[in-house]
Amino acid sequence: MFDPVSFDTPIGRWYNRRIVIRNGIRKDKLLYVRLYNPSEIKALITKAGLEVHKIFGGFDSQHLSNESR
């Protein structure tokens, strides 16, 4: 199994082009996940009529950063 991955920043998609070779037969599958940045999430929440008070980077109330999980 090969899992080459890439990220398309302008549209926020993480692509995984999975290639599986089993018994000499190759199968390709394209998997993707749409990732939202904090400002996009805030805009969607606001559009739904809700209000964002704080954004955290984890369940322990740490600040949001590039290392946040």
MODELLER restraints for C-alpha pairs under 7 A, 6 or more apart:
rsr = mdl.restraints
at = mdl.atoms
rsr.add(forms.Gaussian(group=physical.xy_distance, feature=features.Distance(at['CA:1:A'], at['CA:19:A']), mean=5.61, stdev=0.5))
rsr.add(forms.Gaussian(group=physical.xy_distance, feature=features.Distance(at['CA:1:A'], at['CA:20:A']), mean=4.45, stdev=0.5))
rsr.add(forms.Gaussian(group=physical.xy_distance, feature=features.Distance(at['CA:1:A'], at['CA:21:A']), mean=6.35, stdev=0.5))
rsr.add(forms.Gaussian(group=physical.xy_distance, feature=features.Distance(at['CA:2:A'], at['CA:18:A']), mean=5.82, stdev=0.5))
rsr.add(forms.Gaussian(group=physical.xy_distance, feature=features.Distance(at['CA:2:A'], at['CA:19:A']), mean=5.09, stdev=0.5))
rsr.add(forms.Gaussian(group=physical.xy_distance, feature=features.Distance(at['CA:2:A'], at['CA:20:A']), mean=6.53, stdev=0.5))
rsr.add(forms.Gaussian(group=physical.xy_distance, feature=features.Distance(at['CA:3:A'], at['CA:16:A']), mean=6.09, stdev=0.5))
rsr.add(forms.Gaussian(group=physical.xy_distance, feature=features.Distance(at['CA:3:A'], at['CA:17:A']), mean=5.88, stdev=0.5))
rsr.add(forms.Gaussian(group=physical.xy_distance, feature=features.Distance(at['CA:3:A'], at['CA:18:A']), mean=4.69, stdev=0.5))
rsr.add(forms.Gaussian(group=physical.xy_distance, feature=features.Distance(at['CA:3:A'], at['CA:19:A']), mean=6.48, stdev=0.5))
rsr.add(forms.Gaussian(group=physical.xy_distance, feature=features.Distance(at['CA:4:A'], at['CA:16:A']), mean=5.88, stdev=0.5))
rsr.add(forms.Gaussian(group=physical.xy_distance, feature=features.Distance(at['CA:4:A'], at['CA:17:A']), mean=5.62, stdev=0.5))
rsr.add(forms.Gaussian(group=physical.xy_distance, feature=features.Distance(at['CA:4:A'], at['CA:18:A']), mean=6.76, stdev=0.5))
rsr.add(forms.Gaussian(group=physical.xy_distance, feature=features.Distance(at['CA:5:A'], at['CA:15:A']), mean=5.49, stdev=0.5))
rsr.add(forms.Gaussian(group=physical.xy_distance, feature=features.Distance(at['CA:5:A'], at['CA:16:A']), mean=4.43, stdev=0.5))
rsr.add(forms.Gaussian(group=physical.xy_distance, feature=features.Distance(at['CA:5:A'], at['CA:17:A']), mean=6.35, stdev=0.5))
rsr.add(forms.Gaussian(group=physical.xy_distance, feature=features.Distance(at['CA:6:A'], at['CA:14:A']), mean=5.93, stdev=0.5))
rsr.add(forms.Gaussian(group=physical.xy_distance, feature=features.Distance(at['CA:6:A'], at['CA:15:A']), mean=5.24, stdev=0.5))
rsr.add(forms.Gaussian(group=physical.xy_distance, feature=features.Distance(at['CA:6:A'], at['CA:16:A']), mean=6.67, stdev=0.5))
rsr.add(forms.Gaussian(group=physical.xy_distance, feature=features.Distance(at['CA:7:A'], at['CA:13:A']), mean=5.77, stdev=0.5))
rsr.add(forms.Gaussian(group=physical.xy_distance, feature=features.Distance(at['CA:7:A'], at['CA:14:A']), mean=4.42, stdev=0.5))
rsr.add(forms.Gaussian(group=physical.xy_distance, feature=features.Distance(at['CA:7:A'], at['CA:15:A']), mean=6.01, stdev=0.5))
rsr.add(forms.Gaussian(group=physical.xy_distance, feature=features.Distance(at['CA:8:A'], at['CA:14:A']), mean=6.39, stdev=0.5))
rsr.add(forms.Gaussian(group=physical.xy_distance, feature=features.Distance(at['CA:12:A'], at['CA:34:A']), mean=5.85, stdev=0.5))
rsr.add(forms.Gaussian(group=physical.xy_distance, feature=features.Distance(at['CA:12:A'], at['CA:35:A']), mean=5.23, stdev=0.5))
rsr.add(forms.Gaussian(group=physical.xy_distance, feature=features.Distance(at['CA:12:A'], at['CA:36:A']), mean=6.48, stdev=0.5))
rsr.add(forms.Gaussian(group=physical.xy_distance, feature=features.Distance(at['CA:13:A'], at['CA:32:A']), mean=6.44, stdev=0.5))
rsr.add(forms.Gaussian(group=physical.xy_distance, feature=features.Distance(at['CA:13:A'], at['CA:33:A']), mean=5.66, stdev=0.5))
rsr.add(forms.Gaussian(group=physical.xy_distance, feature=features.Distance(at['CA:13:A'], at['CA:34:A']), mean=4.61, stdev=0.5))
rsr.add(forms.Gaussian(group=physical.xy_distance, feature=features.Distance(at['CA:13:A'], at['CA:35:A']), mean=5.85, stdev=0.5))
rsr.add(forms.Gaussian(group=physical.xy_distance, feature=features.Distance(at['CA:14:A'], at['CA:32:A']), mean=5.44, stdev=0.5))
rsr.add(forms.Gaussian(group=physical.xy_distance, feature=features.Distance(at['CA:14:A'], at['CA:33:A']), mean=5.29, stdev=0.5))
rsr.add(forms.Gaussian(group=physical.xy_distance, feature=features.Distance(at['CA:14:A'], at['CA:34:A']), mean=6.52, stdev=0.5))
rsr.add(forms.Gaussian(group=physical.xy_distance, feature=features.Distance(at['CA:15:A'], at['CA:31:A']), mean=5.89, stdev=0.5))
rsr.add(forms.Gaussian(group=physical.xy_distance, feature=features.Distance(at['CA:15:A'], at['CA:32:A']), mean=4.44, stdev=0.5))
rsr.add(forms.Gaussian(group=physical.xy_distance, feature=features.Distance(at['CA:15:A'], at['CA:33:A']), mean=6.76, stdev=0.5))
rsr.add(forms.Gaussian(group=physical.xy_distance, feature=features.Distance(at['CA:16:A'], at['CA:30:A']), mean=5.99, stdev=0.5))
rsr.add(forms.Gaussian(group=physical.xy_distance, feature=features.Distance(at['CA:16:A'], at['CA:31:A']), mean=5.10, stdev=0.5))
rsr.add(forms.Gaussian(group=physical.xy_distance, feature=features.Distance(at['CA:16:A'], at['CA:32:A']), mean=6.02, stdev=0.5))
rsr.add(forms.Gaussian(group=physical.xy_distance, feature=features.Distance(at['CA:17:A'], at['CA:29:A']), mean=5.90, stdev=0.5))
rsr.add(forms.Gaussian(group=physical.xy_distance, feature=features.Distance(at['CA:17:A'], at['CA:30:A']), mean=4.62, stdev=0.5))
rsr.add(forms.Gaussian(group=physical.xy_distance, feature=features.Distance(at['CA:17:A'], at['CA:31:A']), mean=6.25, stdev=0.5))
rsr.add(forms.Gaussian(group=physical.xy_distance, feature=features.Distance(at['CA:18:A'], at['CA:28:A']), mean=5.78, stdev=0.5))
rsr.add(forms.Gaussian(group=physical.xy_distance, feature=features.Distance(at['CA:18:A'], at['CA:29:A']), mean=5.15, stdev=0.5))
rsr.add(forms.Gaussian(group=physical.xy_distance, feature=features.Distance(at['CA:18:A'], at['CA:30:A']), mean=6.17, stdev=0.5))
rsr.add(forms.Gaussian(group=physical.xy_distance, feature=features.Distance(at['CA:19:A'], at['CA:26:A']), mean=6.94, stdev=0.5))
rsr.add(forms.Gaussian(group=physical.xy_distance, feature=features.Distance(at['CA:19:A'], at['CA:27:A']), mean=5.82, stdev=0.5))
rsr.add(forms.Gaussian(group=physical.xy_distance, feature=features.Distance(at['CA:19:A'], at['CA:28:A']), mean=4.64, stdev=0.5))
rsr.add(forms.Gaussian(group=physical.xy_distance, feature=features.Distance(at['CA:19:A'], at['CA:29:A']), mean=6.51, stdev=0.5))
rsr.add(forms.Gaussian(group=physical.xy_distance, feature=features.Distance(at['CA:20:A'], at['CA:26:A']), mean=5.69, stdev=0.5))
rsr.add(forms.Gaussian(group=physical.xy_distance, feature=features.Distance(at['CA:20:A'], at['CA:27:A']), mean=5.26, stdev=0.5))
rsr.add(forms.Gaussian(group=physical.xy_distance, feature=features.Distance(at['CA:20:A'], at['CA:28:A']), mean=6.51, stdev=0.5))
rsr.add(forms.Gaussian(group=physical.xy_distance, feature=features.Distance(at['CA:21:A'], at['CA:27:A']), mean=6.38, stdev=0.5))
rsr.add(forms.Gaussian(group=physical.xy_distance, feature=features.Distance(at['CA:42:A'], at['CA:52:A']), mean=6.53, stdev=0.5))
rsr.add(forms.Gaussian(group=physical.xy_distance, feature=features.Distance(at['CA:45:A'], at['CA:51:A']), mean=6.75, stdev=0.5))
rsr.add(forms.Gaussian(group=physical.xy_distance, feature=features.Distance(at['CA:55:A'], at['CA:64:A']), mean=6.90, stdev=0.5))
rsr.add(forms.Gaussian(group=physical.xy_distance, feature=features.Distance(at['CA:56:A'], at['CA:62:A']), mean=5.82, stdev=0.5))
rsr.add(forms.Gaussian(group=physical.xy_distance, feature=features.Distance(at['CA:56:A'], at['CA:63:A']), mean=5.26, stdev=0.5))
rsr.add(forms.Gaussian(group=physical.xy_distance, feature=features.Distance(at['CA:56:A'], at['CA:64:A']), mean=5.12, stdev=0.5))
rsr.add(forms.Gaussian(group=physical.xy_distance, feature=features.Distance(at['CA:57:A'], at['CA:63:A']), mean=5.12, stdev=0.5))
rsr.add(forms.Gaussian(group=physical.xy_distance, feature=features.Distance(at['CA:57:A'], at['CA:64:A']), mean=3.73, stdev=0.5))
rsr.add(forms.Gaussian(group=physical.xy_distance, feature=features.Distance(at['CA:57:A'], at['CA:65:A']), mean=6.47, stdev=0.5))
rsr.add(forms.Gaussian(group=physical.xy_distance, feature=features.Distance(at['CA:57:A'], at['CA:68:A']), mean=5.04, stdev=0.5))
rsr.add(forms.Gaussian(group=physical.xy_distance, feature=features.Distance(at['CA:57:A'], at['CA:69:A']), mean=6.82, stdev=0.5))
rsr.add(forms.Gaussian(group=physical.xy_distance, feature=features.Distance(at['CA:58:A'], at['CA:68:A']), mean=6.64, stdev=0.5))
rsr.add(forms.Gaussian(group=physical.xy_distance, feature=features.Distance(at['CA:58:A'], at['CA:69:A']), mean=6.68, stdev=0.5))
